[in-house]
């Protein structure tokens, strides 16, 4: 319960903020607003709005709620800064009541809950997947008669074999990382980089503890790396070459070059293990700079 000084504004638990973002669809919850909560630069620009306010003079304050009740997921919603201000405007409290905001939250999140449920079911079905290997590298513009075709094809198969040893959740993290990555300016265009926090915000159904463990697993298996001294805003470097293979073909870089941030195609290869996508007609490589 609250004390004589009023309720304390506690920071929402990390699992609460992830759940809010998961069911937000990366959009402000205000009806008709399509402003993204995570901008194109990977910066988190959303604000956490309280349905029943924290401070004694806050909008819709309920003195019966405890500090933990106030930061519960049922009392929170993600909004853009403008609409956060609007719902807390003292002149419009008769319009934005507790009941009205609960309905707003429920209607907004319902649009994305079904999609998340379908994704979870799909991920659960991936544990016994058999890889589909490419028979050529047509999509990469490497013809069977090319001098290094067989060597490169062998390297890709070796990469797929290593990838198939990962649990589905780790492959999902890797697919999200590739889709959000960019060429590393520190090491040249032959390596991809991405901020760890941006990947975490976009991965569904993985809590902070599991996410950290998955990153460690991916690092141990040679798919990513990072600077241990970089703790403020960790940058991940992605590695798509097969261990023990002399080929310098980087499969992750090739997928990113081919499909950009097309998450469907990247997921098809990295999560579903369907690399027949490399047998298909080549697409024009994208400029990633």
Buried (B, 14 or more C-beta within 10 A) or exposed (E): EBEEEBBEEEEBBEEBBBBBBBBBBBBBBBEEBEBBBBEEEBEBEBBBBBBBBBEEEBBBBBEEBEBEBBBBBEBBBBBBEEBBEBBBEEEEBEEBBBEBBBEBBEEBBEEBEEEBEEBEEEBEEBEEBEBBBBEBBBBBEBEEEEEEBEEBBBBBBBBBEBBEEBEBBBBBBBBBBBBBBBBBEEEEEEBBBBBBBBBBBBBBBBBEEBBEBBBEBBBEBBBBBBEEEEEEEBBBBBBBBBEEBEBEBBBBBBBBBBBBEBBEBBBBBBBBBBBBBBBEEEBEBEEBE
